[in-house]
Amino acid sequence: MTRPAGLARPRLEQPVPLAGATASFLAQRDLRSRSITVYGQTLARLARYAGPDTPLAQLGPADLQAFMDTWYADAAAATWNLNLAALRSFYRYALRQHLVADDPSAAIERRRLRRDPDRRVIPARQLESLWHRADLPVREKTLWRLLYDTAARADEILGVDIGDLDLQDKTATVTGKGGITRQVNWYTHTARLLPRIIGGRTRGPLFLTSRRPGRPIATLDLDPATGRARLSYRRAAECFTTTTGWTLHQLRHTRIRELKDDNCPLPVLQKITGHRSLRTLTEHYPGPSPETVRAWYGNTDPDARRRRETEREPCLPRFPRSLRGARRCSLAQRGRQAWTATRTSAITASSAICRLLPW
C-alpha cells in the first residue's frame, strides 16, 4: 500500500506475535458470533502455516498469497473471497492498533463470482410433492414449512424459542444478522403443525433434537421439560439434504422467487427477508420466473387478436346475475307484444282498404 508524499508512517508498537494479535482481534465486542467463527478458522490456519510466534509485521504480501494458495487454491470463488475478507478485516484492525505499517492483504485479488440465482430455485412441482408426502417426521415437515412460509434464514428459525411465538396471530420474533430482531409470519397450514411439536411445553427451544445430549450444553439451548437440546443447523441441513437433495437455503431462494412472481412490493419483501440492502435482494436472489416473463409478453403482445381489457369498447352496464333471467324474459315479452301490435295494425289497415275499394 503506497502512501502520499509527506505522510509519515505511524509509529509501530513492539513486535507482536501472530497468535497474540489474533486473540486481541477476536476479542472485539462488535464482532458477531458468525464472524468470530469464520475469522477464527482463517487466522488459526494462518498461524499453523506461518507459526504462532511469528511477528505479525514480518508477514508480507508474498507470504499471505502463498498461504491463500496453499489452503484455498481449489476452493470456490465465494470461499476464497470469504477467507480473504477475514484477512483484510484482521489487517485493518492491526493498522488501527499500529501493529503493522501496511496492509499486505491488499495485494491479493478477489475472485469473480459467477452467480446464477435461478439455479437455486426448487421446481414448483417437486416442492408441492414434498409438502404432500406422508412419510416425513412432523419435526422436519414443520421446520421446512416454516422456513418456506417465512422466507427466513435457517439459523433464525432454529433459534426461535416457544416464548417468541404468537400462535394466534401466526407470527414470531427472530434475531437476524447483527442482532437485529424482526417479525416473521406464516400460513394456516404451518399453524396447524406447530402445536404438534410444542406439545405441552411452555418454554425452551422450539425445535429439539431426538435425544438428550451426551455432553454439557448452554442452558439457553436446553429444554427444561424434556432435557433435550436445540436442533443444530448441521443436523437440520443434513436431514433436508438427505431427504430432498436440496439445501435449506434453497427454500429461502424459492420463496423469494414466488413473492416476486406475486408482485410483492420491494419494501414489503425487504421486511419479510430481513435484508438491509435492496441491492442484495435484487442482485443475489432470483428474479421473476420464466413463466411470469412469458405471461407478461403474452399479455402485452400488440398483435394479439383479442384486445386487451383497457382497449375494449365500452359496454352497456350489465344486470346482476340474479336479474339477467328476468331481463331476458322481459325482452322476449316486449318482442312478442310488438309483433302482435304490428300484426293487428296491419290487419286493421287491410280491412279499411278493402271497405273503400268499389267491388
C-alpha positions as CSV (number, residue, x, y, z in Angstrom):
1,M,0.0,0.0,0.0
2,T,1.5,3.3,-1.1
3,R,1.4,6.5,1.0
4,P,1.2,10.1,-0.3
5,A,4.4,12.0,-0.1
6,G,4.9,13.8,3.1
7,L,2.6,11.5,5.1
8,A,4.6,9.9,7.9
9,R,4.3,6.3,8.8
10,P,2.6,5.6,12.1
11,R,4.8,4.6,15.0
12,L,4.6,0.9,15.4
13,E,4.3,-0.8,18.8
14,Q,6.6,-3.5,20.0
15,P,6.6,-6.6,17.7
16,V,3.5,-8.6,18.4
17,P,3.3,-12.4,17.6
18,L,0.6,-13.5,15.2
19,A,-1.2,-15.5,17.9
20,G,-1.4,-12.6,20.3
21,A,-2.7,-10.2,17.6
22,T,-5.3,-12.8,16.6
23,A,-6.5,-13.2,20.1
24,S,-6.9,-9.5,20.6
25,F,-8.7,-9.1,17.3
26,L,-11.2,-11.9,18.0
27,A,-11.9,-10.4,21.5
28,Q,-13.5,-7.3,20.0
29,R,-17.0,-6.8,21.3
30,D,-18.5,-5.6,18.0
31,L,-17.9,-8.9,16.2
32,R,-20.8,-11.2,15.5
33,S,-20.6,-14.8,16.6
34,R,-20.6,-16.0,13.0
35,S,-17.8,-13.6,12.2
36,I,-15.8,-14.8,15.1
37,T,-16.2,-18.4,13.9
38,V,-15.1,-17.7,10.3
39,Y,-12.3,-15.3,11.2
40,G,-11.0,-17.6,13.9
41,Q,-10.8,-20.5,11.5
42,T,-8.9,-18.5,8.9
43,L,-6.5,-17.0,11.3
44,A,-5.9,-20.3,13.1
45,R,-4.8,-21.8,9.7
46,L,-2.6,-18.8,9.1
47,A,-0.9,-19.3,12.5
48,R,-0.3,-23.0,11.7
49,Y,1.1,-22.0,8.3
50,A,3.4,-19.2,9.4
51,G,3.9,-20.1,13.0
52,P,2.0,-18.7,16.1
53,D,5.2,-16.9,17.4
54,T,6.0,-15.2,14.1
55,P,5.9,-11.4,14.4
56,L,2.9,-10.0,12.6
57,A,4.9,-7.3,10.9
58,Q,7.2,-9.8,9.2
59,L,4.4,-11.3,7.1
60,G,4.4,-9.7,3.7
61,P,2.1,-9.9,0.6
62,A,4.0,-12.9,-0.8
63,D,3.5,-14.8,2.5
64,L,-0.2,-14.2,2.5
65,Q,-0.5,-15.1,-1.1
66,A,1.3,-18.3,-0.5
67,F,-1.0,-19.1,2.4
68,M,-4.1,-18.5,0.4
69,D,-2.8,-20.6,-2.5
70,T,-1.9,-23.4,0.0
71,W,-5.3,-23.6,1.7
72,Y,-7.8,-22.2,-0.9
73,A,-6.4,-22.7,-4.3
74,D,-9.1,-25.2,-5.3
75,A,-11.9,-23.5,-3.3
76,A,-14.9,-21.9,-4.8
77,A,-14.8,-18.2,-5.5
78,A,-17.1,-17.4,-2.6
79,T,-14.9,-19.4,-0.2
80,W,-11.8,-17.7,-1.5
81,N,-13.3,-14.2,-1.1
82,L,-14.7,-15.1,2.4
83,N,-11.3,-16.0,3.8
84,L,-9.7,-13.1,2.0
85,A,-12.2,-10.8,3.7
86,A,-11.2,-12.3,7.1
87,L,-7.6,-11.5,6.4
88,R,-8.4,-7.9,5.3
89,S,-10.5,-7.3,8.4
90,F,-7.7,-8.6,10.6
91,Y,-5.1,-6.3,9.0
92,R,-7.4,-3.3,9.1
93,Y,-7.6,-3.9,12.9
94,A,-3.8,-4.3,13.0
95,L,-3.4,-0.9,11.2
96,R,-5.7,0.9,13.6
97,Q,-3.7,-0.6,16.5
98,H,-0.3,0.4,14.9
99,L,0.7,-3.3,14.9
100,V,1.7,-3.1,11.2
101,A,2.8,-0.3,8.8
102,D,1.0,-1.6,5.7
103,D,-1.8,-4.0,4.7
104,P,-0.2,-6.9,2.9
105,S,-3.6,-8.5,2.2
106,A,-4.5,-5.6,-0.2
107,A,-2.3,-7.1,-2.9
108,I,-4.4,-10.3,-3.1
109,E,-7.0,-10.2,-5.8
110,R,-10.6,-11.3,-5.2
111,R,-12.1,-13.9,-7.4
112,R,-15.0,-13.1,-9.7
113,L,-18.3,-14.7,-8.7
114,R,-20.4,-16.3,-11.4
115,R,-23.8,-16.3,-9.8
116,D,-26.9,-17.9,-11.3
117,P,-29.7,-17.3,-8.8
118,D,-32.2,-19.2,-10.9
119,R,-30.3,-22.5,-10.3
120,R,-31.1,-22.2,-6.6
121,V,-34.8,-22.3,-7.1
122,I,-36.6,-25.6,-6.3
123,P,-39.0,-26.6,-9.1
124,A,-42.6,-25.9,-8.1
125,R,-43.9,-29.5,-8.8
126,Q,-41.2,-31.1,-6.8
127,L,-41.8,-28.8,-3.9
128,E,-45.5,-29.4,-4.0
129,S,-44.9,-33.1,-3.9
130,L,-42.7,-32.7,-0.9
131,W,-45.5,-30.9,1.0
132,H,-47.9,-33.8,0.3
133,R,-45.5,-36.6,1.5
134,A,-47.0,-38.6,4.4
135,D,-43.8,-40.3,5.5
136,L,-42.0,-37.2,6.8
137,P,-41.4,-36.7,10.5
138,V,-43.5,-33.9,12.0
139,R,-40.4,-32.0,13.2
140,E,-38.9,-31.9,9.8
141,K,-42.1,-31.1,8.0
142,T,-42.9,-28.2,10.4
143,L,-39.4,-26.8,10.1
144,W,-39.4,-26.9,6.3
145,R,-42.9,-25.3,6.0
146,L,-41.9,-22.6,8.5
147,L,-38.7,-21.8,6.6
148,Y,-40.6,-21.6,3.3
149,D,-43.5,-19.5,4.6
150,T,-41.3,-17.0,6.5
151,A,-38.5,-16.9,3.9
152,A,-36.2,-16.6,6.9
153,R,-32.7,-17.9,7.3
154,A,-32.4,-21.4,8.8
155,D,-30.4,-20.2,11.8
156,E,-33.0,-17.6,12.6
157,I,-35.8,-20.2,12.8
158,L,-33.7,-22.7,14.7
159,G,-33.0,-20.0,17.3
160,V,-36.7,-19.4,18.0
161,D,-38.0,-20.3,21.5
162,I,-41.5,-21.1,22.4
163,G,-41.9,-17.8,24.1
164,D,-41.1,-16.0,20.8
165,L,-44.3,-17.4,19.2
166,D,-47.7,-15.8,18.8
167,L,-49.8,-18.7,17.7
168,Q,-53.0,-16.7,17.5
169,D,-51.6,-14.1,15.0
170,K,-49.3,-16.7,13.3
171,T,-46.1,-14.6,14.0
172,A,-42.8,-14.9,15.8
173,T,-39.9,-12.7,16.7
174,V,-36.5,-13.8,15.3
175,T,-33.0,-12.4,15.7
176,G,-31.2,-11.9,12.4
177,K,-27.8,-10.7,11.3
178,G,-26.2,-8.1,13.5
179,G,-28.6,-9.0,16.4
180,I,-31.5,-7.2,14.7
181,T,-34.9,-8.6,15.6
182,R,-37.8,-8.7,13.3
183,Q,-41.2,-10.4,12.9
184,V,-41.9,-13.3,10.7
185,N,-45.3,-14.7,9.6
186,W,-46.6,-18.0,8.3
187,Y,-49.8,-19.5,6.9
188,T,-52.6,-21.7,8.3
189,H,-51.2,-25.0,7.2
190,T,-48.0,-24.3,9.2
191,A,-50.0,-23.1,12.2
192,R,-51.7,-26.5,12.3
193,L,-48.3,-28.2,12.6
194,L,-46.8,-26.1,15.3
195,P,-48.9,-27.4,18.2
196,R,-47.9,-30.9,17.4
197,I,-44.2,-30.3,18.1
198,I,-44.8,-27.9,21.0
199,G,-47.0,-30.4,22.9
200,G,-47.5,-29.2,26.5
201,R,-44.2,-27.3,26.7
202,T,-44.3,-23.6,27.7
203,R,-40.7,-22.6,27.3
204,G,-37.4,-23.7,25.8
205,P,-36.3,-24.1,22.2
206,L,-39.0,-24.8,19.6
207,F,-37.1,-27.4,17.6
208,L,-35.3,-30.1,19.6
209,T,-33.0,-33.0,19.0
210,S,-34.3,-36.5,19.0
211,R,-32.5,-37.5,22.2
212,R,-30.7,-35.9,25.2
213,P,-27.2,-34.6,24.7
214,G,-24.2,-36.6,25.8
215,R,-22.2,-33.6,26.9
216,P,-23.0,-30.3,28.7
217,I,-24.5,-27.6,26.6
218,A,-25.6,-24.0,27.1
219,T,-28.6,-23.5,29.3
220,L,-30.4,-21.4,26.7
221,D,-30.2,-24.3,24.2
222,L,-31.7,-26.9,26.7
223,D,-35.4,-27.7,27.1
224,P,-36.1,-27.9,30.8
225,A,-39.2,-30.2,30.3
226,T,-37.6,-32.9,28.2
227,G,-33.8,-32.4,28.8
228,R,-33.2,-32.4,25.0
229,A,-31.1,-29.8,23.2
230,R,-31.9,-27.3,20.5
231,L,-31.7,-28.7,17.0
232,S,-28.4,-27.7,15.4
233,Y,-28.1,-26.2,11.9
234,R,-25.8,-29.0,10.8
235,R,-28.3,-31.7,11.7
236,A,-31.2,-29.8,10.2
237,A,-29.3,-29.3,7.0
238,E,-28.2,-32.9,6.8
239,C,-31.8,-34.2,7.2
240,F,-33.1,-31.9,4.5
241,T,-30.4,-32.6,2.0
242,T,-30.5,-36.4,2.6
243,T,-34.3,-36.4,2.0
244,T,-34.6,-34.0,-0.9
245,G,-31.1,-33.4,-2.4
246,W,-31.5,-29.6,-1.9
247,T,-30.2,-27.2,0.8
248,L,-32.2,-25.3,3.4
249,H,-31.2,-22.0,1.9
250,Q,-32.8,-23.0,-1.4
251,L,-36.2,-22.8,0.4
252,R,-35.5,-19.1,1.0
253,H,-34.5,-18.5,-2.6
254,T,-37.6,-20.3,-3.9
255,R,-39.9,-18.4,-1.6
256,I,-38.4,-15.1,-2.6
257,R,-39.0,-16.0,-6.3
258,E,-42.6,-16.8,-5.5
259,L,-43.1,-13.5,-3.7
260,K,-41.6,-11.6,-6.7
261,D,-44.0,-13.5,-9.1
262,D,-46.9,-12.4,-6.9
263,N,-45.8,-8.8,-7.3
264,C,-44.9,-8.3,-3.7
265,P,-43.7,-4.7,-3.3
266,L,-40.0,-4.4,-2.7
267,P,-40.3,-2.6,0.7
268,V,-42.6,-5.5,1.9
269,L,-40.2,-8.1,0.5
270,Q,-37.3,-6.4,2.2
271,K,-39.2,-6.5,5.5
272,I,-40.0,-10.2,5.1
273,T,-36.5,-11.3,4.2
274,G,-34.7,-9.1,6.7
275,H,-32.3,-7.6,4.1
276,R,-31.0,-4.1,4.9
277,S,-30.0,-3.6,1.3
278,L,-32.3,-3.6,-1.7
279,R,-29.3,-4.2,-3.9
280,T,-28.6,-7.5,-2.3
281,L,-32.3,-8.5,-2.6
282,T,-32.4,-7.7,-6.3
283,E,-28.9,-8.9,-7.5
284,H,-28.2,-12.0,-5.4
285,Y,-31.7,-13.5,-5.4
286,P,-33.7,-14.9,-8.3
287,G,-36.0,-12.6,-10.2
288,P,-39.4,-13.4,-11.8
289,S,-39.8,-16.9,-13.1
290,P,-39.7,-17.7,-16.9
291,E,-43.4,-18.4,-16.7
292,T,-44.1,-14.9,-15.4
293,V,-41.9,-13.4,-18.1
294,R,-43.8,-15.4,-20.8
295,A,-47.1,-14.4,-19.4
296,W,-46.1,-10.7,-19.4
297,Y,-45.1,-11.0,-23.1
298,G,-48.4,-12.7,-23.9
299,N,-50.5,-10.0,-22.2
300,T,-48.6,-7.1,-23.9
301,D,-48.4,-8.6,-27.4
302,P,-49.5,-5.7,-29.8
303,D,-50.6,-8.2,-32.5
304,A,-52.8,-10.3,-30.3
305,R,-56.3,-10.9,-31.8
306,R,-58.1,-10.4,-28.5
307,R,-57.9,-6.8,-27.4
308,R,-56.6,-6.0,-24.0
309,E,-59.1,-5.1,-21.4
310,T,-58.1,-1.5,-21.5
311,E,-58.7,-1.2,-25.2
312,R,-62.1,-2.8,-25.5
313,E,-65.1,-0.6,-26.5
314,P,-67.3,0.4,-23.6
315,C,-70.1,-2.0,-23.0
316,L,-73.6,-1.3,-21.7
317,P,-73.9,-1.9,-17.9
318,R,-74.7,-5.5,-17.2
319,F,-77.5,-6.6,-14.9
320,P,-76.7,-8.6,-11.8
321,R,-76.7,-12.3,-12.4
322,S,-79.9,-12.7,-10.3
323,L,-81.7,-10.4,-12.7
324,R,-80.4,-11.5,-16.0
325,G,-83.1,-14.2,-16.5
326,A,-85.8,-11.7,-15.6
327,R,-84.3,-9.2,-18.1
328,R,-84.2,-11.8,-20.9
329,C,-87.9,-12.7,-20.1
330,S,-89.0,-9.1,-20.2
331,L,-87.2,-8.5,-23.6
332,A,-88.9,-11.6,-25.1
333,Q,-92.3,-10.4,-23.8
334,R,-91.7,-7.0,-25.3
335,G,-90.8,-8.5,-28.6
336,R,-93.9,-10.6,-28.7
337,Q,-96.1,-7.7,-27.8
338,A,-94.5,-5.5,-30.5
339,W,-95.0,-8.3,-33.1
340,T,-98.7,-8.7,-32.1
341,A,-99.3,-5.0,-32.2
342,T,-97.7,-4.7,-35.7
343,R,-99.8,-7.7,-37.0
344,T,-103.0,-6.2,-35.5
345,S,-102.3,-2.8,-37.2
346,A,-101.6,-4.5,-40.5
347,I,-104.9,-6.4,-40.4
348,T,-106.9,-3.3,-39.4
349,A,-105.3,-1.3,-42.2
350,S,-106.1,-4.1,-44.7
351,S,-109.8,-4.2,-43.6
352,A,-110.1,-0.4,-44.0
353,I,-108.7,-0.5,-47.5
354,C,-111.0,-3.3,-48.5
355,R,-114.0,-1.4,-47.4
356,L,-113.0,1.6,-49.5
357,L,-112.5,-0.4,-52.7
358,P,-115.6,-0.4,-55.2
359,W,-116.3,-4.0,-55.7
